[in-house]
Amino acid sequence: MAENGDTKTATSDQLRQYIERIERLEEEKRALMADIRDVYSEAKGTGFEPKIMRRIVKMRAMDKDLLSEEDFLISSYRQAVGLGE
């Protein structure tokens, strides 16, 4: 299927716009990630453990039923290997 010059130009322009939007969003993402790292560093400086904070952030984003199931499984597995609570 042959494309005429106008269609090819329009398609190229559209692709370039998508690529440029993605590039801007990637730059914003890098800036946000740097801000998040700064917050974890600040929290660590006041005595909090960033590794645990990351787990809590992940857990808060989870569906409550899935979180309950995961908690139950972790508890069961810990008991099974002698790390009982």
N, C-alpha and C positions, 0 to 999 in steps of 0.2 A: 504494500500500500504506500504510494508515493505521497509525500507531503510537499505542499508548495512553500515558498520562502516565508510568507507571512505566518503560516501555521508553525513552521519550524522556529521562527523568531519568538513567537508567543510562547511556545513550549519551553524554549531556552530561558526566556525571561521568567516564566513561572518557576522553573526548576531553580534558577539562581535566587529568586525570592525565598523559596523554601529553605535552601541551603543557608542563606544569610540569616533567616529567622532562627534556624537551628543553632548556628554559630553564636548568635546573641544570647540565646537561652543557655547554651553551654557555658558561656562566660558568666552569666548570672548564677548558674549552678556552682561554678568554681568559687565565686565570691561568697555565696551562702555557705558552702562547705567550710571555707576559711572562717566565717563568723561562728559556725557551730564548733569548730575546733577551739576557737578562742573561748567560748563559753565553757567547754569542758576543761580547758586549762585553768580558767578562773576558778571553777568549782574545785578542781584538784588543789589549787593553791589555798583553798579554805578548808581542806581536809576531806573532801568527798572523793570517792573512787569512780573515775570516769567509766571504767569497764562495767561496773555495776549500774551506773546511770544509763549507759547505752542499753543494757538489758531491760531496765525499767521502761525506757522510752519505747522499746520494741514491744514489750508486754502491754503497755497502755494502748498501743495501736491495734492490738489483736482483738478479735471477736471474743466476747466474755466466755462463751461456751468452749471455744478452742483453748482459751487460757486456762479454764478450769480443768479441762482434759489433760493439758500439758502438765499442769501442777500435780495432778493425780499421778500421771505416769512417772514424772521425775521423782516424786516421793516414793513410789513403788520400786522404782529401779534403785534408788539410793538404799532402801532397806534391803533389797535383794543382794546388794554387793557390800553390805556391812557399813554403810554410811548413814544408817538410820537416824531419824530425828528424835 
